[in-house]
Amino acid sequence: MAASELQSSYHGIAARLDRLPITGFHKKIMWLLAGITFCDSIDMNIGGPIIAQLLATGWSDAGLNSLFVSITMVGYFFGGLLAGALSDGIGRKKSAVICTVIFTIGCFAAAFSPDMHFLIGCRFVMGLGLGTAFPAGYSALTEFTPASKRGKYQSYVGLIANSGVLVASFLNLIILPIAGWRPVFIVAGIMGAFVVIMCIIFLDESPRWLAMMGRNDEAEALVSGYEAKIKAQGKDFPEVTEEEIRQREAAENVKQLPWSFLFKKKMITRTLTAMFLCFAMNACVYTVATWTPTIFVMRGFDVTYSTMMTVVMQLGIPVAVGALTFYVEKVNRKTILIVTYVLIAIIGFAWSCIPADQTTLIMFCGFLVCCVTYTNSVTTSAIYLSEPFPTACRIRGAGIANAFGRIAGILSPIWITALLNSTFGATGVYAVNAAIAIFVAVWVAIFGVETRGRTLEEVTAGLLDD
C-alpha cells in the first residue's frame, strides 16, 4: 500500500484524528451534536409538569398519564433499535438530521392535539425520532476527539444536553400557568427545527465512518482540511508514521459486522453492561424527571409550586455535570459509575422519606438526588456507553443498549403508579430504584471495561480477531 493510501486508510484516518489538538472544528461538532441531545432533554422533561396539569384540570387521568409516559418510551425503544441500522448504514449526519426532523414534526402535531389519545400518539412519534437520534448525538463525537480529551468533551455534550432539563422546567414554570401546555410543544418544535437547520449546514460526517465504508477520499478531504486549518493557526501536532498505522492495522482488523457480533463471546459482557447501565439510568432519571411533579401533587402541593420545587432540585444538574468536566479525565469511568449508583440508592431513598412539611429539606436533598443521578446519566450516556464498541457497530451497540434501557421507561410507570397509589408511596418507588442501582454497581465492578485515556482502537483491540 502506498504511503498516501495508508494515510487515508481507516487506521490512518483514526490515528490522524487522535493526534489533533482540540480546536474550533471539535467545538463546532460538539455544539451541533449537543443540540440534538438538548432536544432529547427538553422532550424528556416537558412531559412531567404537563401531565400533572392535565391531571389537575381533568383533561387526562392517572391511567392515561401512565400511558403517555410509557408510549414515549415505546417510541424511544424502537428508535434505539433503528439508530444503529440508520447511523451505521447511511451515516451519523443523515441519521441525526432525519430523526430530529421526526421529533420536530411530532412536537408541532402535539400542540394541536384534540384529545389525550392523539397527544399520546404524538408522544410516540417524538420518542421515535429522538430515540434514534440520541445514540448518534452522543456517540458520534467520540469518533472525532482524541483519547486524552474524549471524556471531557463528551461531558460538555452532557452538560449542554442536560441544561435542557432546566430549560424545560422554566418553560413549564413560565408558559404553563399563562398560556397552557400547547405552546410548550410549539417552542420545543421550534428548537428542533433550528437544530436540524444547523446540522444540515454545518455538521461534518464522521471521517472514521467514511473510511470504514470505503469512502476514503471523503475522509481524507475532511481530515486534511482539519489539519490545514490547525497549521494555519500556528498550532503544531506530531505526524502519524507509517509504522504506527501498521501497528494499528495489526491490532484491529476493521470490517463490517452483523448484529449478532454484539452477542458473541468476546462482546457479550460489554453489550450486557451497556444494556444494564441504560436500564438503570432510565429508571432513575425518569423517576426524577417525569414523576417528581406528580409525586409533589399527590403529596398536596399545587402544580405551580411543585414545578418550582422541581426547578430548585434540578439546579443540581448543571452544578454536578459542570463539576464532572473537571475530573472526568482524572477518575476512572468505572469508579464514577459505581460511586454514583451507591449514592443514588442512599440519597434517593432518604429523600423519599422526608415529611411533606419539610419543604426546604425536600428541595436540598432533591438537589443532591439530581446531582448524583445526572452525574451517573452523563457518564453513562455521553461518555462511557459507546466507547467499548468497535466503530463498525458503535451506534448499533449504543442503540440496542438505549433501546433496552427504554424498557425501564415503559415498565417503570406501571410499578411507580402502583406503588404511589399504595401505602408504600414514593418510598417504595425509590426502594426499587435503590435495588436496581446496587445491582448495576456490582455488575460494573465485575464486568465493566475501563476506557479512560485509551484510544477507541485500543479499547476494542482483539475483539475483531477471528
HELIX and SHEET records of a PDB file:
HELIX    1   1 ALA A    3  GLN A    7  1                                   5    
HELIX    2   2 TYR A   10  ARG A   19  1                                  10    
HELIX    3   3 GLY A   24  THR A   57  1                                  34    
HELIX    4   4 ALA A   62  ILE A   90  1                                  29    
HELIX    5   5 ARG A   92  ALA A  110  1                                  19    
HELIX    6   6 MET A  116  SER A  139  1                                  24    
HELIX    7   7 ALA A  140  GLU A  143  5                                   4    
HELIX    8   8 ALA A  147  ALA A  179  1                                  33    
HELIX    9   9 ARG A  182  PHE A  202  1                                  21    
HELIX   10  10 PRO A  207  MET A  212  1                                   6    
HELIX   11  11 ASN A  216  ALA A  232  1                                  17    
HELIX   12  12 GLU A  242  ALA A  251  1                                  10    
HELIX   13  13 TRP A  259  PHE A  263  5                                   5    
HELIX   14  14 ILE A  268  MET A  298  1                                  31    
HELIX   15  15 VAL A  303  GLN A  314  1                                  12    
HELIX   16  16 GLY A  316  TYR A  327  1                                  12    
HELIX   17  17 ARG A  333  SER A  352  1                                  20    
HELIX   18  18 THR A  359  VAL A  378  1                                  20    
HELIX   19  19 THR A  379  TYR A  384  3                                   6    
HELIX   20  20 THR A  391  CYS A  393  5                                   3    
HELIX   21  21 ARG A  394  LEU A  420  1                                  27    
HELIX   22  22 GLY A  425  PHE A  447  1                                  23    
HELIX   23  23 LEU A  456  VAL A  459  1                                   4    
END                                                                             
